[in-house]
Every structure is written in C-alpha cells, then in structure tokens.
Amino acid sequence: MTRRRVHILGTGGSISGIGPHRLDYTLYPDHGKKLTVAQMLERIPEARELAELSGEDVLQVGSPSIGPKEWLQLAERIHSLTADGIVITHGTATLEETAYFLHLTVKTDRPVVVTGAMRPPSAVGTDADLNLLDAIRLAAYPDAAGRGVLTVLTSEIQSARDVTKSNAFRVDTFDSRDFGVLGYVDSDARVLFYRDVMRAHTTATQFDVRGRKDVPRVDMVYSYAGGDGALVDALIERRPDGIVLVGFGGGSYPAAFREAGERAVKAGIPVVLATRSWNGRVVATPRMQSQGFIVCDDLMPQKARILLMLALTVTREPKALQEMFYKY
C-alpha cells in the first residue's frame, strides 16, 4: 500500500524555538534561535513511519509577526502543493487566525492541519514533538479530508472556525468554547472524530485569494466601561475598509461608543458588532439593522475581522455581508 504524502510548512513560533537552557519557558522568543522543519523532524523519527514526509521553512518568526501578507503567502503555497495532506507549524499567539483565514480561502478538500507548542523543544516537558507527530498522523488520515482546516494540540482536534487560545502558558490552552473538540489523535495512535464542521469552508466558500497581494484593511476597537467614541472617530478619519466593534454581552456598548459606530456606518464603512464575552452570539435587533450594523453571530472578534476582510473582496452590500456571517 502506498503511503500518503504529507508536506510540512514551517513558520517559526514556540514549536521551533530554542531557549538559553532547559528550564526556560519565557525567554526563548528573545533568544532568536529556531529549529528548521528538517531539525524538528529529526527529533521524531517515528513520524516517517506514518507518511512520506517533505517540508520547507516558509517563515521563521514569532506568530505576532504573521498577518494578512503571510496568510496570502501560505494559501498560495498550499494551492501549489500536490501532497495528500499539509501540516503548518505555527506560533500559538495568532495560530487560530491563520487557521481561520486558510479555512475560508484554501480551495482543497485535502487535510490541512495547523499545530504549535506552548513549550519550546529545548525545554523540559515540551509539547512540541508530540504535537507535530499528531499533526502528521492527522494530515495523513484520509477521513480528515473535507473538514476544512483543523488544529491539533494536546491530542485534541478542533475546527479552525471555533478554536481559540485561552491561556497564556498552559499546554491545554486551545479551546472551542461552546462546542468542544471534533475528536482526538488518541493515546492508542488512532484518529477519532465525534462531530463534524457544519459551517461552509474551503471549497464551499466564495472567497478566492489566489493571485491577490493584499486584502481589505479591517480594524478592531474594544469597548470598556466609560469608553467614548475617540478611537472609533480616529479610525473613521483613516478610512479603513471595515471596522469590528467589540462590545459587552450580546452586543451592548457605551452610548458614546455606539454613536461613533453609527457615524462610521454613515461614512460608508461596514461595521460589524462583536462581543468580548467568551461564549454566545451577537443577535441582530431591529434597531441594529435599521442603523446599518452587521452582527458577527458567534465568531470571536479576531475571526469576525478576518471574515469581514474576505467578505469585502466580494461585496460591500450590508445584507449580503450579514448573510456571510450566518453562513461561515
């Protein structure tokens, strides 16, 4: 039986970081040394029993330095590959954002798996090796196809749409809030799925970024007790392509903050309302609709920003934009 081919795209991050000593869990980002994909694979020779492996270093940076330009670069590279499955190693700070951008834009049913680590490979108790091994196993698993972009860390398989980082240092930081994991790459080396991905993704989206050099600029502003409209008004002057306003609960805001949002809409800037609450939806009320606001449904603010970026490559019509937030 022919083994499946898995290609690994390295982007840097903690999974490749080298610290000054074995008990360092915080200084390694400033140390500057990183393992290449080839060096990471040398640490887990067992991975070559799972698939025919190849890899390359696309970037070698911390994930705070990864954004739309790098997302487009990764999408372009994925589209050029012929491997059966793809693994992306990534820093955890923006891992969920890269994964969601690819979840909406990559035009393939092949497994695309994003993984990272909370402890560098130079540290005692590192999670880097097992996370990469699990990612390779998942990317080589035929039934992982057609589920959009997946993440796997601490053996938990999660959807790029739902997953978010929940803790600054613990290895079990990635969480899917209301919905839970999709399945596991479990201790007996089996890949197990228990639920599926219901919202449209990859080949079922209308977002095609192949050949693009940039995407529309969307900025976010968080509200807080006593917040006014100063930051929103400053953004209006800069004329971004869209704005995400992050409010309380199901979509409430300080009065002055909301009024500034209304000014943004009147200035022709699409405005999406999101919530800083960990779980739940922002519900479109008649008042919100009459004022021209778009609601994010249950997306985290940082993912609402990504969806609005991509939606604006297709349309600026508010009703059509709103439908995309319910579809994706």
C-alpha positions in Angstrom: 0.0 0.0 0.0 1.3 3.4 -1.0 1.9 5.7 2.0 0.3 9.1 1.9 2.5 12.1 1.3 2.5 14.9 3.9 4.2 18.2 3.4 5.2 20.4 6.3 5.3 24.2 6.1 7.3 25.8 8.9 6.6 29.3 10.0 8.5 29.5 13.3 6.9 30.0 16.7 7.4 28.2 20.0 7.3 24.8 18.4 10.7 25.6 16.8 12.1 27.9 19.5 15.4 27.3 21.3 15.8 28.8 24.7 19.0 29.5 26.7 18.5 26.5 29.0 16.2 23.5 29.7 14.1 25.3 32.3 13.4 28.3 30.1 9.7 28.8 29.2 9.6 32.5 28.7 12.9 33.9 27.3 13.3 31.8 24.1 11.4 34.3 21.9 14.1 36.8 22.6 16.9 34.3 22.1 16.3 34.2 18.4 17.3 30.6 17.6 14.8 28.3 15.8 14.8 24.8 14.5 14.2 24.2 10.8 11.5 21.8 9.7 14.2 19.2 9.0 15.6 19.6 12.5 12.1 19.2 14.1 11.6 16.0 12.1 15.0 14.6 13.3 13.6 14.8 16.8 10.7 12.4 15.9 12.0 9.7 13.5 8.8 7.8 14.2 6.9 10.3 12.0 8.5 8.7 8.9 6.5 5.5 9.7 3.3 7.5 9.3 3.7 9.1 5.9 6.2 10.0 3.2 7.4 13.4 4.5 8.7 16.5 2.9 8.9 20.1 4.3 10.2 23.6 4.0 10.6 26.7 6.1 8.3 29.4 4.7 8.9 31.7 7.6 10.9 31.7 10.8 9.2 34.3 13.0 7.1 34.5 16.1 3.4 34.4 15.2 2.7 38.0 16.4 4.6 38.9 13.2 2.2 36.9 11.0 -0.7 38.7 9.3 -2.6 39.0 6.0 0.5 39.2 3.9 1.8 35.9 5.3 -1.7 34.3 5.2 -1.8 35.0 1.4 1.7 33.5 1.1 0.7 30.4 2.9 -2.6 30.0 0.9 -0.6 30.4 -2.4 1.9 27.7 -1.3 -0.8 25.3 -0.2 -2.5 25.7 -3.6 0.8 24.8 -5.4 1.4 21.6 -3.4 0.4 18.1 -4.6 0.8 16.3 -1.2 -2.1 14.3 0.2 -2.0 16.3 3.4 -0.4 19.5 4.7 0.9 20.4 8.2 1.7 24.0 9.2 3.8 24.6 12.3 3.0 28.0 13.8 3.3 30.1 16.9 0.3 30.0 19.2 -0.4 33.7 19.5 -2.1 34.0 16.1 -2.4 30.3 15.2 -6.2 30.5 15.3 -6.3 33.5 13.0 -4.0 31.9 10.4 -6.0 28.7 10.6 -9.4 30.5 10.1 -8.1 32.6 7.1 -7.0 29.4 5.4 -10.2 27.6 6.4 -12.1 30.2 4.4 -9.8 30.5 1.4 -7.9 27.3 0.7 -9.6 25.6 -2.3 -8.8 22.0 -1.4 -10.5 19.1 0.4 -7.2 17.7 1.5 -6.4 17.8 5.2 -4.7 21.0 6.3 -3.6 20.8 9.9 -2.1 23.7 11.9 -0.2 22.9 15.1 2.1 24.7 17.5 3.5 24.3 21.0 3.4 26.2 24.3 6.8 25.0 25.5 9.8 25.2 23.2 11.6 22.0 22.1 14.6 23.0 24.2 12.5 22.9 27.5 11.8 20.1 29.9 8.2 18.9 29.3 8.0 20.3 25.8 4.8 19.6 23.9 6.4 20.4 20.5 7.4 16.8 19.4 4.1 15.1 20.2 2.0 17.9 18.7 3.9 17.7 15.4 3.7 13.9 15.4 -0.1 14.1 16.0 -0.4 16.7 13.2 1.4 14.5 10.7 -0.8 11.5 11.8 -3.9 13.6 11.3 -2.8 15.0 7.9 -2.2 11.5 6.7 -5.6 10.2 7.8 -7.9 10.0 4.8 -11.1 10.7 6.8 -9.7 14.1 7.9 -10.3 15.3 4.4 -13.3 17.6 3.7 -13.5 19.0 7.2 -11.8 22.3 6.5 -8.6 23.5 8.3 -8.0 21.6 11.5 -5.8 22.3 14.5 -4.3 19.7 16.8 -2.6 20.3 20.1 -2.6 18.2 23.2 -4.1 15.4 21.0 -7.3 17.4 20.6 -8.6 18.0 17.0 -10.5 21.3 16.7 -12.0 23.3 13.9 -10.2 26.5 12.8 -13.6 28.3 13.0 -14.2 27.6 16.6 -10.8 27.2 18.3 -9.2 30.0 20.3 -6.3 30.3 22.7 -7.5 30.6 26.3 -4.4 30.6 28.5 -1.0 32.4 28.3 1.2 29.4 29.4 -0.7 26.2 29.9 -0.3 23.5 27.3 -4.0 22.8 27.1 -4.7 26.4 26.1 -6.7 25.8 22.9 -10.5 25.6 23.4 -13.6 25.6 21.2 -15.8 27.4 23.8 -19.4 26.3 23.5 -18.9 23.4 21.1 -15.9 21.3 22.2 -13.4 19.3 20.2 -14.1 17.5 17.0 -12.1 14.5 18.1 -8.7 13.2 19.2 -5.5 11.8 17.9 -5.6 9.5 20.9 -3.1 7.6 23.1 -3.5 4.4 21.1 -2.5 6.3 17.9 -6.0 6.2 16.5 -7.6 9.3 14.9 -11.2 9.6 16.1 -13.8 12.1 15.1 -17.0 12.6 17.1 -18.6 15.6 15.5 -18.3 17.5 12.1 -17.9 21.0 10.9 -21.2 22.4 9.9 -20.5 26.0 8.5 -19.2 26.3 4.9 -15.5 26.3 4.4 -12.6 25.9 1.9 -14.1 24.7 -1.5 -17.6 25.8 -0.4 -16.8 29.5 0.2 -16.9 32.3 -2.3 -13.5 33.7 -1.2 -10.7 33.2 -3.8 -7.5 34.9 -2.8 -5.3 33.2 -5.4 -3.1 35.8 -7.0 -4.0 38.6 -4.5 -1.3 40.7 -3.0 -3.4 42.1 -0.2 -6.9 42.1 1.3 -9.1 44.9 2.6 -8.0 46.5 5.9 -10.3 45.9 8.8 -9.5 47.4 12.3 -11.0 46.5 15.7 -11.9 48.7 18.7 -12.7 47.2 22.1 -15.3 48.9 24.3 -14.9 49.2 28.1 -16.7 50.8 31.0 -16.8 54.6 30.4 -15.5 54.2 26.8 -16.2 57.1 24.4 -16.0 57.4 20.6 -12.5 58.8 20.4 -10.8 55.7 19.0 -13.7 55.0 16.6 -13.7 58.6 15.3 -9.9 58.4 14.8 -10.4 55.3 12.7 -13.1 56.9 10.6 -10.6 59.6 9.7 -8.2 56.9 8.5 -10.9 55.3 6.3 -10.3 51.6 6.9 -12.3 49.2 4.6 -14.2 47.9 7.6 -14.4 48.1 11.4 -15.2 45.5 14.1 -16.6 47.0 17.3 -16.2 44.7 20.3 -18.9 45.2 22.9 -20.4 43.6 26.0 -22.6 40.6 26.2 -24.9 40.2 23.3 -23.9 43.5 21.7 -24.3 46.4 24.1 -21.9 49.4 24.1 -21.4 52.7 26.0 -23.7 55.2 24.3 -20.9 57.5 23.0 -19.0 54.5 21.6 -22.1 53.2 19.8 -22.8 56.7 18.4 -19.3 56.7 17.0 -20.1 53.4 15.3 -23.2 54.9 13.8 -21.0 57.7 12.4 -18.8 55.1 10.8 -21.7 53.5 9.1 -22.9 56.8 7.8 -19.4 57.4 6.5 -19.8 54.3 4.4 -17.7 52.0 6.4 -19.1 48.5 7.1 -19.2 47.9 10.9 -19.5 44.5 12.5 -20.6 44.2 16.1 -18.9 41.6 18.2 -18.7 40.7 21.8 -15.8 40.3 24.3 -17.9 37.6 26.1 -16.3 34.2 25.8 -19.4 32.3 24.6 -22.6 33.2 22.8 -23.9 35.2 19.9 -24.5 38.8 19.0 -28.1 39.0 17.9 -29.3 41.4 15.3 -32.1 43.6 16.8 -34.4 45.8 14.6 -32.5 48.8 15.9 -29.1 47.4 14.9 -30.5 46.6 11.5 -32.0 50.0 11.0 -28.7 51.6 11.9 -26.9 49.5 9.3 -24.8 47.4 11.6 -23.7 43.8 10.9 -23.5 41.2 13.7 -20.8 38.6 14.0 -23.1 35.7 15.1 -20.8 33.7 17.5 -17.4 34.5 16.0 -14.6 35.7 18.2 -13.8 39.3 17.4 -10.5 38.5 15.8 -12.2 36.0 13.5 -15.0 38.4 12.7 -12.3 40.7 11.4 -10.9 38.0 9.1 -14.3 37.2 7.7 -15.1 40.8 7.1 -11.8 41.2 5.3 -12.6 38.4 3.0 -16.3 39.4 2.6 -15.2 42.8 1.4 -13.4 41.2 -1.5 -16.8 40.1 -2.8 -19.3 42.9 -1.8 -19.9 45.9 0.4 -23.7 45.5 0.4 -24.8 45.2 4.1 -27.4 42.5 3.7 -25.0 40.3 1.7 -22.3 40.8 4.3 -24.7 39.8 7.1 -25.6 36.6 5.3 -21.9 35.7 5.1 -21.7 35.9 8.9 -24.6 33.5 9.2 -23.1 31.2 6.5 -19.5 31.0 7.6 
